[in-house]
Amino acid sequence: MAQMNLKEAIRDAMRVELERDPSVLIFGEDVGNVGGVFRATEGLQKDFGEERVFDTPLAESAIGGMAVGLGVQGFRPIAEIQFVGFIFEALDQIVVQAARMRYRSGGRYNAPIVFRTPFGGGVKAAELHTDALEGLIAQTPGIKLVIPSNPYDAKGLMISAIRDNDPVFFMEHLNLYHAYREDVPEGEYTVEIGKAKVVREGTDVTIVSYGLMVHTAVKAAEELEKNGIKAEVIDLRTLVPLDIDTVIESVKKTNRAIIVQEAQKSAGIAAEVIAQINEKAILHLEAPVLRVAPPDTVYPFAQIEDQWLPSPATIIAGVNKVLEF
């Protein structure tokens, strides 16, 4: 075991796969000698050379296009998009080309690509650097979507993503890169893509979330327990495919649920989870399932983002609402 933060765990996963599989390549803006804007790839070019880890021009469409071309030729590219707000330039390559490759070619070609990108608020970053844009990817068949909340999961999920024969969009929360360290196994191990995790047991209400909001939900659950309310917290970990079975099992036990997301309220992951709960467990509910999410506005400037983002207090208010229904 080694103590790692989330960024170090992701880097270690990429190192493991670079050593294991010569077809793995890493490229993006400043990922080589600099090691990326957040140093997630620091030292990898030195250890594996410029042919395995290399810089690209400042052109997301080119990064995405090269990833698709290399993927169909038998490589396993890890393409970094420097910030999530920059994916718009590469959406054609990600959701039209990579995601449809297996279907379009009748299984003749795969697109075993990992698109890595940091995202997330609470860090006072510039416009387009923090938006939670997972909903754009989640609506696209053919691409998996992973958002880890902790270093252990981040490493295991990244290794699974690199080994997957279909494209994976891997989102890394900026506020978790250096948030804390935990024991992470050295060497290789995998965490299954498509499997949620119950991170806190409870009996009174289910709180479902992912990424940084898992930690916000746990803080809320700890406060609720002081008043005798036992909240079960579920970390989805993977948004596509969605492990709705774990959520339904919890809802059948607690009979109440709220879904927490950092993205704007409408048309997001929370709405999908609620729809599936209603389809599969509505007779177990004693209150409507609520969303705790920011309002449907443009992501605010840094001065007011703390008021815009969900907090333990807003989650507690949501829990009290479903308990009092």
C-alpha positions, -999 to 999 in steps of 0.1 A, spaced: 0 0 0 10 36 -6 -6 69 5 -19 87 -26 -42 116 -34 -66 113 -63 -42 128 -88 -13 105 -78 -36 75 -80 -46 84 -115 -10 89 -125 -1 56 -109 -28 38 -129 -15 53 -162 21 42 -152 9 7 -145 -7 4 -179 22 21 -198 45 -5 -183 21 -34 -190 9 -26 -225 31 -10 -252 0 0 -271 -10 26 -244 -2 62 -254 -8 95 -236 -12 128 -253 -27 162 -249 -18 198 -242 14 201 -221 11 165 -208 47 157 -217 76 175 -201 54 198 -180 32 169 -169 -1 186 -175 -16 217 -160 -23 198 -128 8 175 -131 -13 144 -135 12 130 -160 43 144 -144 74 122 -149 57 98 -174 74 112 -205 108 110 -188 102 73 -179 85 62 -212 98 85 -238 83 111 -262 68 84 -285 45 71 -256 38 104 -238 37 135 -259 23 170 -263 -2 181 -289 -10 215 -304 -37 235 -287 -65 219 -307 -90 197 -290 -105 185 -323 -71 173 -333 -66 155 -300 -99 137 -304 -94 129 -340 -59 115 -334 -73 94 -305 -100 79 -329 -74 71 -356 -50 55 -332 -77 35 -315 -89 19 -347 -53 10 -355 -48 -11 -323 -35 15 -299 -50 24 -265 -49 62 -264 -53 82 -232 -63 117 -245 -63 145 -221 -87 174 -226 -72 201 -204 -105 213 -189 -140 200 -194 -153 232 -209 -129 227 -238 -146 194 -250 -170 213 -273 -143 215 -299 -139 177 -297 -175 165 -293 -177 154 -329 -147 131 -324 -159 119 -290 -197 113 -294 -200 109 -331 -169 90 -341 -155 72 -311 -188 63 -294 -203 49 -327 -172 31 -339 -182 -4 -330 -218 0 -342 -208 18 -374 -183 -8 -384 -204 -38 -374 -178 -47 -348 -149 -46 -371 -133 -17 -353 -131 -6 -317 -123 27 -301 -104 18 -269 -99 54 -259 -99 71 -225 -108 108 -227 -95 123 -194 -107 158 -183 -107 177 -150 -139 195 -139 -157 208 -109 -164 239 -88 -153 252 -55 -118 262 -67 -126 297 -80 -114 288 -116 -121 308 -147 -151 305 -169 -155 271 -188 -130 254 -165 -154 240 -139 -188 233 -155 -201 198 -149 -209 186 -184 -214 149 -178 -249 152 -191 -236 158 -227 -218 125 -226 -244 105 -207 -270 109 -235 -246 93 -260 -248 55 -265 -215 37 -270 -193 56 -245 -189 49 -208 -188 77 -182 -168 75 -150 -165 100 -122 -145 87 -92 -147 103 -57 -116 89 -40 -81 77 -48 -87 40 -45 -116 40 -69 -98 64 -92 -68 41 -98 -89 10 -102 -114 26 -125 -87 42 -146 -70 8 -152 -104 -7 -161 -111 22 -185 -77 19 -202 -83 -19 -207 -119 -14 -220 -124 -19 -257 -149 9 -260 -144 46 -253 -145 59 -217 -150 95 -207 -132 99 -174 -139 130 -153 -117 141 -125 -129 166 -99 -105 195 -94 -114 198 -58 -104 162 -52 -70 162 -68 -53 172 -35 -82 169 -10 -68 140 10 -47 108 8 -56 72 15 -41 38 12 -39 27 -25 -25 -7 -35 7 -5 -55 7 -24 -88 -24 -33 -108 -59 -39 -96 -93 -29 -112 -126 -15 -100 -155 -26 -121 -170 -1 -144 -208 0 -139 -209 -8 -102 -220 17 -75 -208 16 -39 -226 21 -6 -202 44 13 -224 49 44 -251 26 56 -285 40 67 -321 32 72 -341 65 69 -332 80 36 -310 73 6 -287 100 -7 -273 92 -42 -244 112 -57 -210 110 -74 -177 129 -75 -171 156 -49 -208 156 -40 -203 122 -24 -182 139 3 -207 167 7 -234 141 11 -214 122 38 -209 155 57 -247 160 56 -253 124 67 -230 129 97 -249 160 107 -282 143 102 -271 114 125 -267 139 154 -305 143 152 -311 105 149 -316 104 112 -296 76 95 -289 84 59 -275 59 34 -250 74 10 -244 58 -24 -215 67 -47 -225 60 -83 -189 60 -95 -200 52 -130 -228 71 -146 -228 51 -178 -236 23 -174 -257 32 -144 -259 7 -115 -296 14 -108 -299 -20 -90 -278 -8 -60 -299 24 -58 -332 4 -59 -321 -20 -32 -313 10 -10 -346 27 -18 -366 -4 -9 -349 -3 25 -352 35 33 -384 43 13 -371 79 6 -344 93 -16 -327 125 -28 -302 127 -56 -274 152 -55 -255 166 -85 -231 195 -92 -245 201 -127 -275 223 -133 -308 208 -122 -325 201 -155 -319 171 -178 -290 157 -157 -280 124 -140 -303 131 -111 -333 133 -134 -324 99 -149 -319 82 -116 -353 96 -104 -370 83 -135 -356 48 -130 -365 48 -94 -401 57 -103 -401 30 -130 -388 2 -107 -396 11 -71 -424 37 -69 -446 15 -46 -417 15 -21 -416 53 -19 -432 73 9 -423 106 -6 -413 120 -40 -376 117 -49 -360 151 -48 -331 167 -66 -305 188 -48 -287 207 -76 -277 242 -86 -302 263 -105 -305 263 -143 -282 292 -148 -248 297 -164 -220 286 -140 -215 317 -118 -183 338 -114 -160 328 -86 -173 353 -61 -207 335 -57 -200 299 -67 -201 288 -31 -237 300 -29 -246 283 -62 -231 248 -54 -250 222 -33 -238 222 3 -244 200 34 -270 225 44 -290 222 12 -288 184 13 -300 184 49 -329 206 38 -338 181 11 -337 152 35 -359 170 59 -384 177 32 -388 141 21 -389 130 58 -417 155 65 -437 147 34 
